[in-house]
Amino acid sequence: MHPDRRFRVDDRAALLATLAGQPFCTLSTILDGRPAVAHAPAVIRGEGAALDFHLSRANVLADLADGTPAVLTALAGDAYVSPDFYVSEDQVPTWNYRMVEAEGVLTRLTDAETVALLDDLSAQEEARLAPKRLWTRDKMTPGRFEAMVRGIVGFRLTVSRLDGVFKLSQNKSAEDRAGVIEGLAGYPLAALIPRA
């Protein structure tokens, strides 16, 4: 996490809303003494007490044992900030971004919990495609869904720490922030930069 406290976000509701809006996460842990990463979409459980996700059974991390410590991170928008955007002189390039980080321990989901995860995940993401009619697994050939579920492993990260960084030029003057907003016109992140 970025060390500047001006960028840190402790508001749990804001962090969970950001994670809900950008649920595709990076899973990081240690495997056989080496860093290991995987990527997976997550579903928030119990008001942020846990995050459920799944991995391909062929993924090297699919065999992680219950109790394995891990971190899930979600990058919710980023943009390069050119020094040319600032009114102030002698600035350097930087990056604005929003990042949520959840740390905890992993447990495997049961088969029924994994199926519930897949149903909830597809409902969560299909809702973003409205007014399209929602896809459900009922549209699949009988037996096909069950066969495909055998190819994945569901996990739950029980959250012990939830942190975030919303680095949005808060360390710059109002004039410099206005320049960044103008320079990043067209980036969704620009609308989040404080104006005053």
Secondary structure, DSSP 8 states (H G I E B T S, - for coil): --S-GGGEE--HHHHHHHHHHS-EEEEEEEETTEEEEEEEEEEEEGGGTEEEEEEETTSGGGG--TT-EEEEEEEEEEEEE-GGG-SSSS---EEEEEEEEEEEEEEE--HHHHHHHHHHHHHHHHGGGTTS----GGGS-TTHHHHHHTTEEEEEEEEEEEEEEEESSTTS-HHHHHHHHHHTTTSGGGGGS---
